[in-house]
């Protein structure tokens, strides 16, 4: 009976600890952002044909040439992608090498898009079945990845790039280069 | 006006609950109290007032009274009437009102009909019931008033989340709530028994129908919820180990254990402390479930309104009731005299093993559900899913099933293996034969393999207790046990067969394409727009046939609702006796082809048939107990009359 009573106080203590945990978690601000599991992973092997005639396509080898790059996942039918075009231009002017993957797109549409919003990209791969998009853990457009010189993903930015994201992305790019 | 009546009734109910609380606890003392005669009427009147209040809310939803904020934010004048009504409880405030209403009805009912227990214990029980109720009244009235008015009155409401516009959802929450709240009665009885040191077989007999009743509702609620997730979410799965699903499973596990241990206490006066403990735990799990769902502390597919303030309120209630009950239990447990002893090899022994296994599974589910919350406190994010839950719970589930097959054959107190050797050998031989057969014919995983074999073994074993009995004179509770255990076998068979043999295909199809999946052949004929009362949809038209048999239609839809906006997938289900074809329509690809997802799920329906059989077994048992109770009461009444007559005769 004595032993039983001690066991029961352990149960009480367990419940108290649980309530404490709940109280602590309730008081914490809720942050539903989940960091990508692909950060720190090398890019998967892929070789995409060019999306437009004016730029070459994109493969894994292009991303492991020693120079850190920004990889922009976009589509001509995506409105936020048009909205982030000035920020991509700003990044290019600041010296970033930006490559792109066009998702489920047609050549003439991409041409029209680039003519309207500018073309900051050095290479554009055409991904008709979201093959590369899914492989690098991107679930929508636009998304922008920072890739270091060895082809390893060091940062993922989800959604369009706002004006105040530009310095942060440049900083991530600088870190990827060192 | 109606809304004000509802609110006034709720305040009056709260006042009566305070009276019941004071009267109950004062009346539980040795010397009694003047308030004692008021306690039972207070409980009954409260039930009436809560019913009025809940009726007022349903009325406000039925007529779409947009001056009530809750109606404006959750309903819409164009919604079908059935969904307007279910809108009354498909939201936080309404569901809390439903909770307190069910609780008041249960409290009123015990006050009205329960006269078997000593008066002091009854008072303590009703006091505990009121203690729990007062907290919930305060919660509703102070932080979640469902009758709050809105000014200015909007032109129309926001509507109901399209996922919830479904008949399944209309009945799923009330069913679960009745189950949850029914366990509050078991909790109150346990606290009453502890306070008045009255842990007797009589107590177990009085508590048992309540546990049985709420267990039936929980079983149906879980089965219905699982089927809803299966056909409404369009993912083809029927159990996701989602925190909210676990929140309904944990009270069920505890209630199942409680049901079995209460039987031991009622029949043999053993397992006293354990039964009380489970009574406390079962309701704790209900409250914990409510807390997890309502506070939004865990991320879940059931994205209810996230509100830390409400979460804090429920947490305080949780700490007060559960913490209080556990402390009371720890203080009093040593004063509960040890019950009758029994040998390990006996009916009681088997039930103890069952209880330990159920409690272990409960612990596993609890740990898995709360683990992400614990690691998050240390900034590590994890998600716990089937790879943990399935194998770890199977470790305890499989031995429990083995005991389930043999336990009912044993006698109370002590038994010998010699007596039950024949049936055990039959069960074992059948199980091993099925195991060998499946192993020879197919290549499936170890868990589905064991599941298939054991389901057949248990199906036979479940009716073994009827051996040597007169079928017509077998008491209903025994039938109930056999049917419920058979239900376990049926559900297990469905789970194992679906896991082992389901086939899935994801295709991009254009009209005219033929898709083969398992024994089915499906031809897509067209995709066309259709419209409903508050949605439009793209509907796929498919002609399907099973092994070249007669052609049937399948119409999966991708629906778009406009008030509020949202999209759901209405899957097409073609049910045969041996399984279901499950067709979901996805998006259109650029080239005019449509994404189609098809599953052939052999025997998947047996999961829910099994669940319903389990609930039906519970109903048989409950009916048997109630009939027995009524008979006993009328016999007592006759006896009283006879004695009165004799006394009169002797006096004259």
Interface residues (C-beta under 8 A of the other chain):
Chain A: X1 X2 X4 X5 X8 X9 X11 X12 X15 X16 X18 X19 X21 X22 X23 X24 X25 X26 X27 X28 X30 X32 X34 X35 X104
Chain B: X273 X284 X291 X295 X296 X297 X299 X306 X308 X311 X312 X315 X318 X319 X322 X323 X326 X327 X329 X330 X333 X334 X338 X370 X373 X374 X376 X377 X381 X590
